[in-house]
Amino acid sequence: MNPTGPLCTWDREVDIVIVGYGFAGGVAGISAHDSGARVLLLEKMPHPGGISILSGGGVAFARNAESALQYLKRTCNGTTPDEVLRTVANGMVEIIDWIRELARVSGTEPSQSELRGHGTYPFRGTNDIDSIKLKDFPAYDSFPWAKGLRGGARLFKMIYDNVALRKIEVLFSTPAKRLITSAEGEVLGLAAENGGREIRVKARKAVILACGGFENNEAMKLQYFQAQPVYPVYLGNTGDGIQMAQKAGAALWHMWHFHGAYGFKYPDFPFAIRHVWAGPRKDERKMVWIAVDRFGHRFMNEYHPAPQDTGARPLEFYDPDIQDFPRIPCYLIFDEQGRNLGPVAMVIVNDARYHYLWSEDNKTEIEKGWIVKADSIKELAEQIKVTPDNLEATIDRWNNHCTAGEDNDFHRPSKTMMPIIEPPFYAMEAWPIVSNTQGGPVHNPEQRVVDAMGTPIPRLYAAGEITSIFGHLYLEAGNITECFVGGRIAGKNAAAEKPWE
Ligand SMILES: Cc1cc2nc3c(=O)[nH]c(=O)nc-3n(C[C@H](O)[C@H](O)[C@H](O)COP(=O)(O)OP(=O)(O)OC[C@H]3O[C@@H](n4cnc5c(N)ncnc54)[C@H](O)[C@@H]3O)c2cc1C
């Protein structure tokens, strides 16, 4: 049982070390603590929340586990074993009761009104799936580093309050650097950086990796994603846990898959900005733009069933004839009526160094040059260096579709369509952006990380985005669900381990 490397001395000793303090880490901490374990949470950033706090805060639940399983199977398309999906499906049935219990601590409760009435896609089982959010309560004031956030901040406040109530110790600005293992590969603890020096933390029972994906690791995105570049919305998730798990022998899954849209990127910020269209498409809210490639041609239904999930996919097209990505960047084109319908983007950021409020009428961003303005389509095309004849033809065709009430080219839902007729006209450069990655170490139904042969790596668990089950399509609100379900299981099973001495 000797740790590998120079004889190991420990600076700290606990039962379970959890890496990352977003939903998955917080939930795992609560669950491990409630199962009797002494827990230490390590967070790399000076503040908690990860991308969890940026989310919409929707949590998918199911009325029937068998239906949920059928739906998840279709969603994952064979990329995740049934026994893992069955665990999530069962958890989806129990989740509301547990959230209700946790929410009481923060003086709130899950909203009774169901959001969508079904899953994202019309797959078998969809009618037994829905999602909840928390009812409003004062959350935002508690998070001065993350101003103006929405449902995710409410839900995270609930986790934060529950972690605080249990007096679970959290070390901020303490990135985990490597796992410490025995010669036999058993995980005994980890090394982290704290206050400029290395600390070694002994984990008598287990380590749980809950430190998110690799959305801000350029080298990993280059290896796993087709599209280049893909900009992140959060800077803290750099694939650290994935690399640590790999070194311990973990198999990987779903590395190509990410939850992402097309959005905006400006040199003023190191992160990307999401557009504002999200949520159940039954809202049938007008979307003000169409997207065109660098030649001025439209190429996609801009309003997918889950516009913030699959929106990036059509941009991934690589054209072998030009040996380039003709849709990276693409351009969003709209008119004065569109500009008047409200902000086209919303800056959400979990980083005390940055804050930006997008203007209600988009005028500040026009002045900044983030939105290009012109009196005619021809002039607009010249400014963004797109062939004017092509862009004019594209807009004419789109306007005809709007008059007919049907998009014969890409089948955008008719109620979301609006013509582009009233000058001035506007264009915005848009890029693929990643909200969260869905790939990482493979886990089994007990949330144990397994190697390429399916054998669990002793005392190593994972939960949340780092080990997402979603390997093909995402169930909206399902990522948070897996943080709750997987975090709870990981915490409980890790706490049940026998200490290694
Ligand atoms: C804008 C947006 C909206 C979304 N909306 C929804 C939604 O409504 N419903 C839904 O289901 N999903 C949604 N998602 C996805 C969902 O939010 C995430 O999948 C989920 O919150 C991931 O939680 P997590 O705890 O695994 O990761 P995170 O919340 O990112 O937490 C990981 C933490 O680990 C820390 N960390 C990283 N490396 C280290 C290290 N080496 N040492 C210590 N700490 C480290 C990070 O700083 C971070 O705080 C959304 C995502 C975004 C970005």
The ligand as a MOL file (V3000), in Angstrom:
LIG
                    3D

  0  0  0     0  0            999 V3000
M  V30 BEGIN CTAB
M  V30 COUNTS 53 58 0 0 0
M  V30 BEGIN ATOM
M  V30 1 C -24.7170 28.7890 -19.7220 0
M  V30 2 C -25.0150 27.3680 -19.3650 0
M  V30 3 C -26.3280 26.9700 -19.1610 0
M  V30 4 C -26.6080 25.6570 -18.8150 0
M  V30 5 N -27.9010 25.3140 -18.4980 0
M  V30 6 C -28.1560 24.0650 -18.0610 0
M  V30 7 C -29.4650 23.7110 -17.5780 0
M  V30 8 O -30.3790 24.5420 -17.4530 0
M  V30 9 N -29.6710 22.4210 -17.2100 0
M  V30 10 C -28.6800 21.4820 -17.2770 0
M  V30 11 O -28.9130 20.3270 -16.9630 0
M  V30 12 N -27.4300 21.8140 -17.6520 0
M  V30 13 C -27.1470 23.0720 -18.0180 0
M  V30 14 N -25.8580 23.4010 -18.3520 0
M  V30 15 C -24.7960 22.4070 -18.1290 0
M  V30 16 C -24.5470 22.2460 -16.6190 0
M  V30 17 O -24.5380 23.5280 -16.0220 0
M  V30 18 C -23.2380 21.5440 -16.3380 0
M  V30 19 O -23.1480 20.3450 -17.0320 0
M  V30 20 C -23.0750 21.2630 -14.8380 0
M  V30 21 O -23.3660 22.4040 -14.0720 0
M  V30 22 C -21.6750 20.7830 -14.5610 0
M  V30 23 O -21.4910 20.7390 -13.1790 0
M  V30 24 P -20.1350 20.1850 -12.5970 0
M  V30 25 O -20.2330 20.3000 -11.1240 0
M  V30 26 O -19.8300 18.8740 -13.1760 0
M  V30 27 O -19.0410 21.1920 -13.1840 0
M  V30 28 P -18.7530 22.7150 -12.7440 0
M  V30 29 O -19.9700 23.3810 -12.2330 0
M  V30 30 O -18.0690 23.3800 -13.8560 0
M  V30 31 O -17.7760 22.5400 -11.5200 0
M  V30 32 C -16.4550 22.0830 -11.7070 0
M  V30 33 C -15.5620 22.8620 -10.7650 0
M  V30 34 O -14.2750 22.2610 -10.7250 0
M  V30 35 C -13.3140 23.2880 -10.6460 0
M  V30 36 N -12.0190 22.7400 -11.0660 0
M  V30 37 C -11.5450 22.5200 -12.3140 0
M  V30 38 N -10.3220 21.9750 -12.2690 0
M  V30 39 C -9.9940 21.8560 -10.9590 0
M  V30 40 C -8.8550 21.3870 -10.2580 0
M  V30 41 N -7.7700 20.9350 -10.9010 0
M  V30 42 N -8.8600 21.4240 -8.9060 0
M  V30 43 C -9.9290 21.9060 -8.2210 0
M  V30 44 N -11.0330 22.3770 -8.8420 0
M  V30 45 C -11.0680 22.3400 -10.1840 0
M  V30 46 C -13.8550 24.3660 -11.5520 0
M  V30 47 O -13.2820 25.6170 -11.2890 0
M  V30 48 C -15.3440 24.3070 -11.2100 0
M  V30 49 O -15.6790 25.1640 -10.1600 0
M  V30 50 C -25.5410 24.7130 -18.6990 0
M  V30 51 C -24.2270 25.1170 -18.9010 0
M  V30 52 C -23.9560 26.4420 -19.2200 0
M  V30 53 C -22.5320 26.8670 -19.3710 0
M  V30 END ATOM
M  V30 BEGIN BOND
M  V30 1 1 1 2
M  V30 2 1 2 3
M  V30 3 2 2 52
M  V30 4 2 3 4
M  V30 5 1 4 5
M  V30 6 1 4 50
M  V30 7 2 5 6
M  V30 8 1 6 7
M  V30 9 1 6 13
M  V30 10 2 7 8
M  V30 11 1 7 9
M  V30 12 1 9 10
M  V30 13 2 10 11
M  V30 14 1 10 12
M  V30 15 2 12 13
M  V30 16 1 13 14
M  V30 17 1 14 15
M  V30 18 1 14 50
M  V30 19 1 15 16
M  V30 20 1 16 17
M  V30 21 1 16 18
M  V30 22 1 18 19
M  V30 23 1 18 20
M  V30 24 1 20 21
M  V30 25 1 20 22
M  V30 26 1 22 23
M  V30 27 1 23 24
M  V30 28 2 24 25
M  V30 29 1 24 26
M  V30 30 1 24 27
M  V30 31 1 27 28
M  V30 32 2 28 29
M  V30 33 1 28 30
M  V30 34 1 28 31
M  V30 35 1 31 32
M  V30 36 1 32 33
M  V30 37 1 33 34
M  V30 38 1 33 48
M  V30 39 1 34 35
M  V30 40 1 35 36
M  V30 41 1 35 46
M  V30 42 1 36 37
M  V30 43 1 36 45
M  V30 44 2 37 38
M  V30 45 1 38 39
M  V30 46 1 39 40
M  V30 47 2 39 45
M  V30 48 1 40 41
M  V30 49 2 40 42
M  V30 50 1 42 43
M  V30 51 2 43 44
M  V30 52 1 44 45
M  V30 53 1 46 47
M  V30 54 1 46 48
M  V30 55 1 48 49
M  V30 56 2 50 51
M  V30 57 1 51 52
M  V30 58 1 52 53
M  V30 END BOND
M  V30 END CTAB
M  END
